[in-house]
Every structure is written in C-alpha cells, then in structure tokens.
Amino acid sequence: MGMEVRESSPAEAFGHVDHPLLHEQVRDPRTQHGGELMAVVEEYIGTVAGTPKHTRTAYIRDASGLEFTAAPDTLEQL
C-alpha cells in the first residue's frame, strides 16, 4: 500500500500572492531604495482577540543582488 503525497506549488507553500508589479523595477518611497520586485508574501503574524492576523511583505532585489523588504501597497514603478 502506498502513501498518498499531496504536493503544493511553491506559491502555496510560502504564501506568495500576485502583485501587478511583480518582476518590474520598483522603488520603496519610504527609503528611496529600488530594484526588481521578486515576490510578495503573505505571512501569519499571530492572533489578536482570537482572530488570525497576516501581513504582506514585498521582497525587492537591488542592482548589487541584495534583497530588502518593503510594504507592497506603497511601491512605485520606475
């Protein structure tokens, strides 16, 4: 007897969400740093008054290859 294995896509496994600027050049207006938007991830941050809370984080790779995070709703397209 075999064991059933359910596979999920990497997007489901890591909470990736679609963003209209994915893989575009963007800038974080708060820091003025820019680069390519690599991913937007929805992350569980805890429970408040019995309600699960999540946050969305944008991962941006700059020209040197370093990645930094920003709020995805405030990004500006370059």
Secondary structure as UniProt FT lines:
FT   HELIX           10..14
FT   TURN            20..23
FT   STRAND          25..27
FT   TURN            29..31
FT   STRAND          34..48
FT   TURN            49..50
FT   STRAND          51..61
FT   TURN            63..64
FT   STRAND          67..70
FT   HELIX           72..74
FT   STRAND          76..77
//
